[in-house]
Structure formats: C-alpha cells, structure tokens
Amino acid sequence: MGFVLPPVGHPVRDHFEMTDLAVILDPRNVHRLQTYRGAIQSAKADMNRTDGMIRSMTIVCLRANDERWLIEVGPRGGVRKLWNFGTGR
C-alpha cells in the first residue's frame, strides 16, 4: 500500500523537499520521528527561544496508530494537520 503523498501542485508540498520526505517516511527511520505530543512541545520550546521570530513550525510526527502526519504548530501550541501520510503498510 505505501504512504500517501500529496499530489503534484498541492500546497502542502511547499513544506518539505521530496528527497527529505523519502528519508523521513522510510520505515527504518521511524525511531527518529517525534511523537505528536513531543513534536508540539518541541516546537513550542524552539519558538519560545526565538523571541517571536518564528511564527510557526512544520513537523512530520508519529501518531499512536503509526500514522505519519505533517503538522503545523503555532507559537501558543495551536496545531493544524496539513497532511496524513498514512502508515506505509
């Protein structure tokens, strides 16, 4: 089945390089992905250290059901799911 990628021309593709995404989604690299909650906490901490210079962060994270999501995290912890890549199974 494999992961579901955004189609060519979809605005979500502007958030990552396809070559980087291939490495991120490789099942052998799953241990490198942050959990959903961990990604939010990490993004908030990183943005707090920049004194408001970063308005949001985009992260591929691992959900409890093994799905990989591309999320955007705002400075106060607001989260928007940009894409669900699925599980790769």
BAGUTI-627912 format. One record per atom (N, C-alpha, C, O, CB): residue in one letter; atom name; x, y, z. Coordinates in pm, 1 decimal. Glycine has a CB too. Layout:
residues N
+--------+-------+----------+----------+----------+
! residu ! atome !        X !        Y !        Z !
+--------+-------+----------+----------+----------+
!      A !    CA !        X !        Y !        Z !
...
+--------+-------+----------+----------+----------+
END
This chain:
residues 89
+--------+-------+----------+----------+----------+
! residu ! atome !        X !        Y !        Z !
+--------+-------+----------+----------+----------+
!      M !     N !     82.6 !   -119.7 !      0.0 !
!      M !    CA !      0.0 !      0.0 !      0.0 !
!      M !     C !     86.5 !    125.3 !      0.0 !
!      M !     O !     72.3 !    206.7 !    -91.2 !
!      M !    CB !    -93.7 !      0.2 !    120.7 !
!      G !     N !    174.8 !    145.4 !     96.3 !
!      G !    CA !    265.7 !    259.1 !     98.0 !
!      G !     C !    204.5 !    385.3 !    153.4 !
!      G !     O !     85.7 !    389.6 !    185.5 !
!      G !    CB !    315.0 !    285.4 !    -38.5 !
!      F !     N !    286.2 !    487.7 !    164.2 !
!      F !    CA !    241.2 !    616.7 !    214.5 !
!      F !     C !    166.6 !    692.1 !    105.8 !
!      F !     O !    189.0 !    670.5 !    -13.3 !
!      F !    CB !    359.8 !    699.6 !    265.5 !
!      V !     N !     78.2 !    780.4 !    148.4 !
!      V !    CA !      1.3 !    864.1 !     56.6 !
!      V !     C !     68.5 !   1000.4 !     52.4 !
!      V !     O !     74.1 !   1070.5 !    153.4 !
!      V !    CB !   -149.6 !    875.9 !    100.5 !
!      L !     N !    119.5 !   1037.7 !    -64.1 !
!      L !    CA !    186.6 !   1166.3 !    -80.4 !
!      L !     C !     91.0 !   1268.2 !   -139.8 !
!      L !     O !      1.1 !   1231.5 !   -215.5 !
!      L !    CB !    311.2 !   1151.9 !   -169.0 !
!      P !     N !    108.7 !   1394.8 !   -106.9 !
!      P !    CA !     24.6 !   1497.7 !   -168.8 !
!      P !     C !     50.0 !   1499.9 !   -319.4 !
!      P !     O !    163.4 !   1481.9 !   -363.6 !
!      P !    CB !     52.6 !   1637.9 !   -106.2 !
!      P !     N !    -53.7 !   1521.6 !   -397.1 !
!      P !    CA !    -34.6 !   1524.6 !   -542.7 !
!      P !     C !     49.7 !   1643.7 !   -586.3 !
!      P !     O !     59.5 !   1743.8 !   -515.3 !
!      P !    CB !   -169.5 !   1528.6 !   -613.6 !
!      V !     N !    109.7 !   1631.7 !   -702.4 !
!      V !    CA !    189.5 !   1740.9 !   -759.3 !
!      V !     C !    101.3 !   1864.8 !   -767.8 !
!      V !     O !    -13.3 !   1858.0 !   -812.4 !
!      V !    CB !    246.8 !   1702.8 !   -900.8 !
!      G !     N !    155.5 !   1977.1 !   -724.9 !
!      G !    CA !     83.2 !   2102.9 !   -726.6 !
!      G !     C !      6.6 !   2132.7 !   -598.8 !
!      G !     O !    -44.5 !   2243.3 !   -581.5 !
!      G !    CB !    -10.5 !   2103.7 !   -840.2 !
!      H !     N !     -1.8 !   2034.6 !   -508.6 !
!      H !    CA !    -71.6 !   2057.3 !   -381.4 !
!      H !     C !     13.1 !   2150.1 !   -294.7 !
!      H !     O !    134.9 !   2133.2 !   -289.0 !
!      H !    CB !    -99.8 !   1921.9 !   -307.0 !
!      P !     N !    -48.5 !   2248.7 !   -226.4 !
!      P !    CA !     28.8 !   2345.4 !   -147.2 !
!      P !     C !    110.0 !   2283.5 !    -33.0 !
!      P !     O !    207.9 !   2343.6 !     11.3 !
!      P !    CB !    -64.2 !   2447.8 !    -90.4 !
!      V !     N !     72.4 !   2166.5 !     14.9 !
!      V !    CA !    147.1 !   2101.3 !    123.3 !
!      V !     C !    288.9 !   2066.5 !     78.2 !
!      V !     O !    380.2 !   2060.8 !    160.6 !
!      V !    CB !     73.9 !   1974.1 !    170.5 !
!      R !     N !    307.5 !   2043.6 !    -49.1 !
!      R !    CA !    441.7 !   2008.7 !    -99.3 !
!      R !     C !    543.0 !   2121.1 !    -78.6 !
!      R !     O !    663.6 !   2096.9 !    -83.1 !
!      R !    CB !    434.5 !   1973.8 !   -247.5 !
!      D !     N !    496.3 !   2241.7 !    -56.4 !
!      D !    CA !    586.7 !   2353.8 !    -31.6 !
!      D !     C !    651.6 !   2346.0 !    105.8 !
!      D !     O !    744.8 !   2421.3 !    133.9 !
!      D !    CB !    512.1 !   2484.8 !    -45.4 !
!      H !     N !    604.5 !   2257.0 !    191.7 !
!      H !    CA !    653.9 !   2247.1 !    329.4 !
!      H !     C !    772.0 !   2151.6 !    344.9 !
!      H !     O !    828.3 !   2141.9 !    453.9 !
!      H !    CB !    542.2 !   2202.8 !    419.9 !
!      F !     N !    810.8 !   2081.2 !    239.0 !
!      F !    CA !    920.7 !   1985.9 !    250.2 !
!      F !     C !    979.3 !   1956.1 !    112.9 !
!      F !     O !    916.9 !   1979.8 !      9.5 !
!      F !    CB !    873.3 !   1856.2 !    317.3 !
!      E !     N !   1100.5 !   1903.8 !    115.5 !
!      E !    CA !   1165.0 !   1854.7 !     -5.9 !
!      E !     C !   1130.8 !   1706.9 !    -19.3 !
!      E !     O !   1134.0 !   1633.9 !     79.7 !
!      E !    CB !   1320.9 !   1877.5 !     -2.2 !
!      M !     N !   1098.8 !   1662.6 !   -137.1 !
!      M !    CA !   1059.5 !   1522.8 !   -156.4 !
!      M !     C !   1172.3 !   1426.3 !   -117.8 !
!      M !     O !   1145.2 !   1318.3 !    -65.4 !
!      M !    CB !   1018.5 !   1499.3 !   -302.3 !
!      T !     N !   1297.1 !   1463.5 !   -142.6 !
!      T !    CA !   1408.3 !   1374.1 !   -106.4 !
!      T !     C !   1418.9 !   1360.4 !     45.5 !
!      T !     O !   1447.4 !   1251.9 !     96.0 !
!      T !    CB !   1541.9 !   1426.8 !   -164.6 !
!      D !     N !   1396.3 !   1469.9 !    118.4 !
!      D !    CA !   1397.4 !   1463.5 !    264.8 !
!      D !     C !   1280.2 !   1380.7 !    315.9 !
!      D !     O !   1293.6 !   1304.9 !    412.0 !
!      D !    CB !   1392.7 !   1605.0 !    325.2 !
!      L !     N !   1165.7 !   1395.8 !    251.0 !
!      L !    CA !   1048.0 !   1321.5 !    293.4 !
!      L !     C !   1067.8 !   1170.9 !    275.7 !
!      L !     O !   1021.6 !   1092.3 !    358.3 !
!      L !    CB !    925.5 !   1368.0 !    215.1 !
!      A !     N !   1134.9 !   1131.2 !    170.6 !
!      A !    CA !   1160.5 !    988.4 !    149.8 !
!      A !     C !   1239.9 !    930.1 !    266.3 !
!      A !     O !   1213.5 !    817.7 !    309.0 !
!      A !    CB !   1236.1 !    965.7 !     17.6 !
!      V !     N !   1335.8 !   1004.4 !    317.3 !
!      V !    CA !   1414.4 !    958.7 !    432.6 !
!      V !     C !   1327.3 !    956.4 !    557.9 !
!      V !     O !   1332.5 !    861.0 !    635.5 !
!      V !    CB !   1538.0 !   1049.8 !    454.6 !
!      I !     N !   1248.7 !   1059.5 !    577.5 !
!      I !    CA !   1163.3 !   1069.7 !    696.0 !
!      I !     C !   1062.2 !    955.4 !    701.6 !
!      I !     O !   1037.9 !    899.3 !    808.4 !
!      I !    CB !   1090.2 !   1204.4 !    697.5 !
!      L !     N !   1003.8 !    921.0 !    588.1 !
!      L !    CA !    899.2 !    819.1 !    585.4 !
!      L !     C !    951.5 !    676.6 !    574.0 !
!      L !     O !    874.0 !    581.5 !    584.1 !
!      L !    CB !    806.9 !    846.1 !    471.9 !
!      D !     N !   1080.7 !    660.5 !    553.3 !
!      D !    CA !   1138.1 !    526.2 !    546.0 !
!      D !     C !   1113.0 !    453.9 !    678.6 !
!      D !     O !   1152.1 !    504.3 !    783.9 !
!      D !    CB !   1291.2 !    532.3 !    513.9 !
!      P !     N !   1048.4 !    336.6 !    675.4 !
!      P !    CA !   1018.3 !    264.2 !    799.7 !
!      P !     C !   1140.7 !    237.7 !    887.5 !
!      P !     O !   1127.2 !    223.2 !   1009.0 !
!      P !    CB !    953.0 !    133.3 !    766.5 !
!      R !     N !   1257.7 !    231.5 !    828.5 !
!      R !    CA !   1379.7 !    209.7 !    907.3 !
!      R !     C !   1415.0 !    330.9 !    992.5 !
!      R !     O !   1496.1 !    320.8 !   1084.5 !
!      R !    CB !   1496.3 !    176.2 !    815.4 !
!      N !     N !   1354.4 !    445.3 !    962.1 !
!      N !    CA !   1383.8 !    568.7 !   1035.4 !
!      N !     C !   1271.9 !    609.8 !   1130.4 !
!      N !     O !   1272.4 !    722.0 !   1181.1 !
!      N !    CB !   1410.4 !    680.6 !    938.3 !
!      V !     N !   1177.3 !    521.9 !   1155.0 !
!      V !    CA !   1063.2 !    557.3 !   1239.7 !
!      V !     C !   1108.0 !    601.5 !   1379.0 !
!      V !     O !   1042.9 !    685.3 !   1441.4 !
!      V !    CB !    967.2 !    438.8 !   1251.1 !
!      H !     N !   1217.6 !    546.2 !   1427.3 !
!      H !    CA !   1267.3 !    582.7 !   1560.9 !
!      H !     C !   1314.5 !    728.2 !   1568.2 !
!      H !     O !   1331.1 !    781.9 !   1677.7 !
!      H !    CB !   1381.8 !    490.1 !   1600.7 !
!      R !     N !   1335.9 !    791.2 !   1455.7 !
!      R !    CA !   1379.1 !    930.9 !   1453.3 !
!      R !     C !   1263.2 !   1029.7 !   1462.3 !
!      R !     O !   1284.0 !   1147.4 !   1492.0 !
!      R !    CB !   1457.6 !    957.6 !   1327.9 !
!      L !     N !   1141.9 !    982.7 !   1437.0 !
!      L !    CA !   1026.1 !   1071.8 !   1438.6 !
!      L !     C !    983.2 !   1103.8 !   1581.0 !
!      L !     O !    987.0 !   1018.0 !   1669.2 !
!      L !    CB !    910.0 !   1009.4 !   1361.8 !
!      Q !     N !    942.8 !   1226.7 !   1602.1 !
!      Q !    CA !    886.4 !   1265.4 !   1730.6 !
!      Q !     C !    740.9 !   1220.3 !   1736.3 !
!      Q !     O !    673.8 !   1209.3 !   1633.7 !
!      Q !    CB !    898.0 !   1418.9 !   1752.9 !
!      T !     N !    694.0 !   1194.7 !   1856.5 !
!      T !    CA !    552.1 !   1167.0 !   1873.4 !
!      T !     C !    475.1 !   1296.2 !   1849.1 !
!      T !     O !    533.2 !   1404.7 !   1844.3 !
!      T !    CB !    522.0 !   1109.1 !   2015.5 !
!      Y !     N !    345.7 !   1283.3 !   1834.0 !
!      Y !    CA !    259.4 !   1400.2 !   1812.6 !
!      Y !     C !    277.1 !   1501.0 !   1926.1 !
!      Y !     O !    304.3 !   1618.3 !   1900.8 !
!      Y !    CB !    110.9 !   1357.2 !   1801.9 !
!      R !     N !    262.1 !   1457.1 !   2048.6 !
!      R !    CA !    275.9 !   1546.8 !   2164.5 !
!      R !     C !    418.5 !   1599.7 !   2177.2 !
!      R !     O !    439.3 !   1717.1 !   2207.7 !
!      R !    CB !    235.6 !   1474.0 !   2293.7 !
!      G !     N !    516.1 !   1512.8 !   2153.8 !
!      G !    CA !    655.5 !   1555.6 !   2161.5 !
!      G !     C !    688.3 !   1661.0 !   2058.0 !
!      G !     O !    763.7 !   1754.2 !   2086.1 !
!      G !    CB !    747.6 !   1437.4 !   2144.3 !
!      A !     N !    632.2 !   1647.6 !   1937.7 !
!      A !    CA !    655.9 !   1745.7 !   1831.1 !
!      A !     C !    598.5 !   1881.6 !   1869.4 !
!      A !     O !    660.3 !   1985.0 !   1844.0 !
!      A !    CB !    593.9 !   1697.6 !   1698.2 !
!      I !     N !    480.2 !   1881.2 !   1930.7 !
!      I !    CA !    417.6 !   2006.8 !   1972.3 !
!      I !     C !    500.9 !   2073.4 !   2081.5 !
!      I !     O !    528.1 !   2193.3 !   2075.0 !
!      I !    CB !    273.3 !   1982.0 !   2022.0 !
!      Q !     N !    540.5 !   1996.5 !   2180.4 !
!      Q !    CA !    620.6 !   2052.4 !   2290.2 !
!      Q !     C !    754.2 !   2105.1 !   2240.1 !
!      Q !     O !    797.4 !   2213.0 !   2280.7 !
!      Q !    CB !    643.9 !   1946.8 !   2398.6 !
!      S !     N !    819.3 !   2030.7 !   2153.1 !
!      S !    CA !    947.8 !   2071.0 !   2099.0 !
!      S !     C !    934.8 !   2199.5 !   2016.1 !
!      S !     O !   1017.4 !   2290.1 !   2027.3 !
!      S !    CB !   1006.9 !   1958.4 !   2013.8 !
!      A !     N !    831.5 !   2206.0 !   1934.0 !
!      A !    CA !    810.8 !   2324.7 !   1850.6 !
!      A !     C !    784.8 !   2447.8 !   1936.7 !
!      A !     O !    840.9 !   2554.3 !   1911.2 !
!      A !    CB !    693.8 !   2302.5 !   1753.6 !
!      K !     N !    699.8 !   2433.9 !   2039.0 !
!      K !    CA !    672.2 !   2547.2 !   2127.8 !
!      K !     C !    799.3 !   2594.4 !   2197.2 !
!      K !     O !    824.0 !   2714.6 !   2206.9 !
!      K !    CB !    566.5 !   2509.2 !   2232.3 !
!      A !     N !    880.0 !   2500.3 !   2245.5 !
!      A !    CA !   1004.8 !   2536.5 !   2313.5 !
!      A !     C !   1099.7 !   2608.1 !   2217.9 !
!      A !     O !   1160.6 !   2708.5 !   2254.7 !
!      A !    CB !   1072.9 !   2411.2 !   2372.0 !
!      D !     N !   1112.6 !   2557.2 !   2095.7 !
!      D !    CA !   1200.5 !   2620.6 !   1997.0 !
!      D !     C !   1153.0 !   2761.7 !   1962.8 !
!      D !     O !   1234.0 !   2853.6 !   1951.2 !
!      D !    CB !   1207.7 !   2535.6 !   1869.7 !
!      M !     N !   1022.9 !   2778.4 !   1946.8 !
!      M !    CA !    970.2 !   2911.7 !   1913.1 !
!      M !     C !    985.1 !   3008.5 !   2029.6 !
!      M !     O !   1010.3 !   3127.0 !   2007.8 !
!      M !    CB !    822.7 !   2902.2 !   1872.4 !
!      N !     N !    970.3 !   2961.3 !   2151.8 !
!      N !    CA !    988.1 !   3047.8 !   2269.0 !
!      N !     C !   1131.0 !   3100.0 !   2278.8 !
!      N !     O !   1153.4 !   3211.5 !   2326.0 !
!      N !    CB !    951.7 !   2972.1 !   2396.9 !
!      R !     N !   1227.4 !   3020.2 !   2234.4 !
!      R !    CA !   1368.0 !   3062.7 !   2239.7 !
!      R !     C !   1401.9 !   3168.4 !   2135.0 !
!      R !     O !   1507.7 !   3230.8 !   2143.1 !
!      R !    CB !   1458.7 !   2942.9 !   2221.1 !
!      T !     N !   1314.8 !   3189.5 !   2037.7 !
!      T !    CA !   1346.1 !   3284.7 !   1930.7 !
!      T !     C !   1277.4 !   3419.3 !   1949.7 !
!      T !     O !   1281.7 !   3503.3 !   1859.8 !
!      T !    CB !   1306.5 !   3226.6 !   1797.0 !
!      D !     N !   1214.6 !   3441.7 !   2064.1 !
!      D !    CA !   1150.0 !   3570.0 !   2094.4 !
!      D !     C !   1053.2 !   3615.0 !   1984.8 !
!      D !     O !   1052.3 !   3731.9 !   1946.3 !
!      D !    CB !   1255.6 !   3676.8 !   2115.4 !
!      G !     N !    971.8 !   3521.4 !   1935.0 !
!      G !    CA !    868.8 !   3555.4 !   1837.8 !
!      G !     C !    913.7 !   3567.5 !   1694.5 !
!      G !     O !    835.3 !   3607.7 !   1608.6 !
!      G !    CB !    807.5 !   3679.7 !   1876.2 !
!      M !     N !   1038.3 !   3533.6 !   1666.5 !
!      M !    CA !   1087.1 !   3544.7 !   1529.1 !
!      M !     C !   1032.9 !   3433.0 !   1439.6 !
!      M !     O !   1028.0 !   3448.4 !   1317.6 !
!      M !    CB !   1239.4 !   3542.5 !   1527.7 !
!      I !     N !    992.4 !   3321.1 !   1499.3 !
!      I !    CA !    933.8 !   3211.0 !   1423.1 !
!      I !     C !    784.3 !   3210.4 !   1451.3 !
!      I !     O !    742.9 !   3204.8 !   1567.1 !
!      I !    CB !    999.6 !   3072.6 !   1460.3 !
!      R !     N !    703.8 !   3216.2 !   1347.2 !
!      R !    CA !    558.2 !   3224.9 !   1362.9 !
!      R !     C !    492.0 !   3087.3 !   1366.2 !
!      R !     O !    383.1 !   3072.6 !   1421.7 !
!      R !    CB !    498.5 !   3307.4 !   1250.1 !
!      S !     N !    556.4 !   2986.7 !   1307.6 !
!      S !    CA !    504.1 !   2850.4 !   1312.8 !
!      S !     C !    614.1 !   2754.5 !   1268.6 !
!      S !     O !    712.5 !   2793.6 !   1205.8 !
!      S !    CB !    376.9 !   2835.0 !   1223.0 !
!      M !     N !    593.9 !   2627.5 !   1303.7 !
!      M !    CA !    688.1 !   2523.1 !   1262.7 !
!      M !     C !    609.2 !   2408.6 !   1200.5 !
!      M !     O !    498.8 !   2376.7 !   1244.5 !
!      M !    CB !    773.9 !   2472.8 !   1383.9 !
!      T !     N !    666.9 !   2347.7 !   1098.4 !
!      T !    CA !    606.1 !   2234.5 !   1030.8 !
!      T !     C !    689.7 !   2110.8 !   1060.2 !
!      T !     O !    811.6 !   2111.4 !   1042.8 !
!      T !    CB !    594.3 !   2259.5 !    877.4 !
!      I !     N !    622.5 !   2004.0 !   1105.4 !
!      I !    CA !    692.3 !   1883.9 !   1151.8 !
!      I !     C !    618.0 !   1759.9 !   1105.2 !
!      I !     O !    494.9 !   1756.4 !   1107.3 !
!      I !    CB !    706.0 !   1883.9 !   1305.7 !
!      V !     N !    692.8 !   1657.3 !   1062.8 !
!      V !    CA !    633.9 !   1525.0 !   1040.7 !
!      V !     C !    647.3 !   1450.2 !   1172.6 !
!      V !     O !    756.7 !   1438.9 !   1227.9 !
!      V !    CB !    704.6 !   1446.8 !    920.8 !
!      C !     N !    535.0 !   1399.1 !   1222.7 !
!      C !    CA !    535.6 !   1331.4 !   1352.2 !
!      C !     C !    468.3 !   1194.5 !   1341.0 !
!      C !     O !    401.6 !   1162.6 !   1242.5 !
!      C !    CB !    464.7 !   1417.8 !   1458.9 !
!      L !     N !    488.4 !   1116.5 !   1444.6 !
!      L !    CA !    434.0 !    980.9 !   1451.2 !
!      L !     C !    315.3 !    979.4 !   1545.6 !
!      L !     O !    326.5 !   1021.4 !   1660.7 !
!      L !    CB !    541.9 !    879.3 !   1497.1 !
!      R !     N !    202.4 !    931.4 !   1497.7 !
!      R !    CA !     82.6 !    919.4 !   1579.9 !
!      R !     C !     80.1 !    781.9 !   1647.5 !
!      R !     O !    152.2 !    690.8 !   1606.9 !
!      R !    CB !    -45.2 !    941.0 !   1494.3 !
!      A !     N !     -2.6 !    768.1 !   1749.8 !
!      A !    CA !    -11.2 !    642.8 !   1825.7 !
!      A !     C !    -56.7 !    525.7 !   1739.0 !
!      A !     O !    -23.8 !    410.9 !   1769.0 !
!      A !    CB !   -106.7 !    659.5 !   1943.0 !
!      N !     N !   -131.3 !    552.3 !   1632.7 !
!      N !    CA !   -177.9 !    446.0 !   1543.8 !
!      N !     C !    -79.5 !    418.0 !   1429.6 !
!      N !     O !   -114.5 !    350.7 !   1332.7 !
!      N !    CB !   -313.9 !    482.7 !   1486.4 !
!      D !     N !     41.9 !    468.7 !   1440.7 !
!      D !    CA !    152.3 !    450.2 !   1346.5 !
!      D !     C !    139.9 !    535.6 !   1219.8 !
!      D !     O !    217.6 !    517.3 !   1126.1 !
!      D !    CB !    161.0 !    305.2 !   1307.8 !
!      E !     N !     44.3 !    627.7 !   1215.2 !
!      E !    CA !     35.5 !    718.1 !   1101.9 !
!      E !     C !    140.9 !    827.0 !   1113.9 !
!      E !     O !    180.8 !    865.9 !   1223.6 !
!      E !    CB !   -104.8 !    779.6 !   1092.2 !
!      R !     N !    184.7 !    874.9 !    998.9 !
!      R !    CA !    277.2 !    988.6 !    994.6 !
!      R !     C !    197.9 !   1109.3 !    947.4 !
!      R !     O !    138.4 !   1107.4 !    839.7 !
!      R !    CB !    400.9 !    960.7 !    899.9 !
!      W !     N !    197.3 !   1214.5 !   1029.2 !
!      W !    CA !    125.4 !   1336.8 !    995.5 !
!      W !     C !    222.7 !   1451.0 !    977.2 !
!      W !     O !    324.4 !   1459.5 !   1046.0 !
!      W !    CB !     22.7 !   1371.3 !   1103.4 !
!      L !     N !    190.7 !   1538.7 !    883.8 !
!      L !    CA !    259.2 !   1666.6 !    871.2 !
!      L !     C !    171.6 !   1767.3 !    944.7 !
!      L !     O !     56.6 !   1790.1 !    907.2 !
!      L !    CB !    283.2 !   1707.6 !    718.7 !
!      I !     N !    227.5 !   1827.7 !   1050.7 !
!      I !    CA !    151.2 !   1923.9 !   1130.0 !
!      I !     C !    221.4 !   2058.7 !   1130.8 !
!      I !     O !    342.9 !   2068.1 !   1112.8 !
!      I !    CB !    131.7 !   1872.7 !   1274.0 !
!      E !     N !    142.5 !   2162.0 !   1152.0 !
!      E !    CA !    195.2 !   2296.9 !   1170.3 !
!      E !     C !    160.6 !   2338.2 !   1312.7 !
!      E !     O !     44.9 !   2330.4 !   1354.3 !
!      E !    CB !    136.2 !   2398.6 !   1063.8 !
!      V !     N !    261.7 !   2382.2 !   1387.0 !
!      V !    CA !    243.9 !   2421.1 !   1526.8 !
!      V !     C !    266.3 !   2571.6 !   1538.2 !
!      V !     O !    367.1 !   2624.4 !   1491.1 !
!      V !    CB !    341.6 !   2342.3 !   1620.7 !
!      G !     N !    170.6 !   2639.7 !   1601.6 !
!      G !    CA !    181.4 !   2783.0 !   1624.1 !
!      G !     C !    252.6 !   2812.8 !   1755.2 !
!      G !     O !    277.6 !   2720.8 !   1833.1 !
!      G !    CB !     43.5 !   2847.1 !   1623.7 !
!      P !     N !    285.8 !   2937.5 !   1781.3 !
!      P !    CA !    364.6 !   2975.9 !   1898.4 !
!      P !     C !    296.4 !   2948.7 !   2032.5 !
!      P !     O !    364.4 !   2935.0 !   2134.2 !
!      P !    CB !    397.6 !   3120.6 !   1889.6 !
!      R !     N !    165.1 !   2940.8 !   2034.2 !
!      R !    CA !     94.4 !   2911.5 !   2159.7 !
!      R !     C !     49.4 !   2765.9 !   2167.0 !
!      R !     O !    -26.9 !   2728.0 !   2255.9 !
!      R !    CB !    -26.6 !   3003.5 !   2174.8 !
!      G !     N !     97.2 !   2684.6 !   2072.7 !
!      G !    CA !     65.5 !   2542.2 !   2076.4 !
!      G !     C !    -52.2 !   2501.0 !   1991.8 !
!      G !     O !    -92.4 !   2384.7 !   1995.0 !
!      G !    CB !     40.2 !   2501.8 !   2214.3 !
!      G !     N !   -108.5 !   2592.7 !   1916.4 !
!      G !    CA !   -215.7 !   2555.2 !   1824.0 !
!      G !     C !   -160.6 !   2463.3 !   1716.3 !
!      G !     O !    -50.9 !   2485.6 !   1665.3 !
!      G !    CB !   -280.5 !   2680.4 !   1760.4 !
!      V !     N !   -236.8 !   2359.8 !   1681.6 !
!      V !    CA !   -189.6 !   2259.7 !   1585.4 !
!      V !     C !   -288.6 !   2248.3 !   1470.5 !
!      V !     O !   -410.2 !   2247.8 !   1490.0 !
!      V !    CB !   -169.9 !   2121.9 !   1653.8 !
!      R !     N !   -233.4 !   2239.3 !   1350.9 !
!      R !    CA !   -315.7 !   2216.9 !   1231.9 !
!      R !     C !   -254.7 !   2100.3 !   1155.7 !
!      R !     O !   -136.7 !   2103.0 !   1120.8 !
!      R !    CB !   -324.5 !   2346.1 !   1141.6 !
!      K !     N !   -335.7 !   1997.8 !   1130.1 !
!      K !    CA !   -289.0 !   1884.6 !   1049.1 !
!      K !     C !   -290.7 !   1928.4 !    903.5 !
!      K !     O !   -394.8 !   1967.2 !    850.4 !
!      K !    CB !   -378.2 !   1756.1 !   1071.0 !
!      L !     N !   -173.3 !   1921.7 !    838.9 !
!      L !    CA !   -163.3 !   1959.8 !    699.6 !
!      L !     C !   -180.8 !   1841.1 !    606.1 !
!      L !     O !   -235.6 !   1853.7 !    496.6 !
!      L !    CB !    -31.1 !   2025.9 !    674.0 !
!      W !     N !   -132.4 !   1724.0 !    652.0 !
!      W !    CA !   -141.6 !   1604.5 !    567.0 !
!      W !     C !   -127.2 !   1478.4 !    652.1 !
!      W !     O !    -51.8 !   1476.3 !    749.4 !
!      W !    CB !    -32.9 !   1607.3 !    455.9 !
!      N !     N !   -199.3 !   1375.0 !    614.8 !
!      N !    CA !   -183.9 !   1243.0 !    676.0 !
!      N !     C !   -122.1 !   1152.0 !    571.4 !
!      N !     O !   -185.3 !   1119.4 !    470.9 !
!      N !    CB !   -321.5 !   1185.8 !    728.0 !
!      F !     N !      2.0 !   1111.2 !    595.8 !
!      F !    CA !     71.6 !   1023.4 !    501.2 !
!      F !     C !     28.0 !    877.8 !    516.5 !
!      F !     O !     58.8 !    795.0 !    430.8 !
!      F !    CB !    222.8 !   1034.4 !    520.5 !
!      G !     N !    -42.6 !    845.9 !    623.7 !
!      G !    CA !    -84.4 !    707.8 !    649.7 !
!      G !     C !     25.0 !    631.4 !    722.7 !
!      G !     O !    114.9 !    691.1 !    781.8 !
!      G !    CB !   -120.3 !    636.3 !    518.4 !
!      T !     N !     16.7 !    498.6 !    718.1 !
!      T !    CA !    108.5 !    414.7 !    794.6 !
!      T !     C !    217.5 !    351.8 !    710.3 !
!      T !     O !    316.0 !    303.1 !    765.8 !
!      T !    CB !     32.4 !    307.2 !    864.0 !
!      G !     N !    204.5 !    350.8 !    581.6 !
!      G !    CA !    305.4 !    288.0 !    497.1 !
!      G !     C !    285.4 !    139.1 !    481.8 !
!      G !     O !    362.5 !     72.9 !    412.3 !
!      G !    CB !    441.3 !    314.0 !    552.5 !
!      R !     N !    183.7 !     85.7 !    545.2 !
!      R !    CA !    156.4 !    -59.2 !    532.3 !
!      R !     C !     70.7 !    -88.5 !    413.4 !
!      R !     O !     38.2 !   -204.5 !    387.8 !
!      R !    CB !     89.0 !   -113.1 !    657.0 !
+--------+-------+----------+----------+----------+
END
